[in-house]
Amino acid sequence: MLRGLYDWTMRLAAHHNANWVLAFVSFVESSVFPIPPDVLLIPMVLAQRARAFLLALNCTVASVLGGLLGYAIGFFLFEAVGLPILEFYGYADRFAEFQGRYNEWGAWIVFIAGITPFPYKVITIASGVAALDLGVFIAASVVARGLRFFIVAGLLWAFGPAIQAFIERYLPWLFTLFVVSLFAGFAAIRYLG
């Protein structure tokens, strides 16, 4: 079954609408969707190595735009829903302290979340909630997401056939590692947050 899914993804990666699908997945992953765009970026670069860096740019731009949606969700819904609840329970002052710390370290928080398996959407929404400076948020997002996607694309461009053979040989193990990393990121949010 896993091999069939892999083959289907490789065929989808070569489809003429694949760039739009990649952009959509990159956009929604930054605000609400749990699956990272690497799931499509990797087979797309393997299927179209000459377009590796255009695909990385597509991912980066769509991801940052999706991050802005996540920021807006945090910013606008917090004022309407979150703040009244904090005030009701007497925690508005504590939030102001959290917001100050978040704004102090926000660029690093966004950068680290943008390049790691940590769910980026959590940070985009938290950045809006904390009203992190929008310029800082955008700059950190562009650098982090750009690094992440361009490094993946660059490695696949440089070592494509060898990496493809490796992926195909160890597909079940790599899939398991991906799933474990995904759940570890969500677990980190729950237990560290």
Secondary structure, DSSP 8 states (H G I E B T S, - for coil): -HHHHHHHHHHHHTSTTHHHHHHHHHHHHTTT-SS-THHHHHHHHHH-GGGHHHHHHHHHHHHHHHHHHHHHHHHHHIIIIIHHHHHHTT-HHHHHHHHHHHHHHHHHHHHHHHHSSS-HHHHHHHHHHTT--HHHHHHHHHHHHHHHHHHHHHHHHHHHHHHHHHHHHSHHHHHHHHHHHHHHHHHHHHHH-
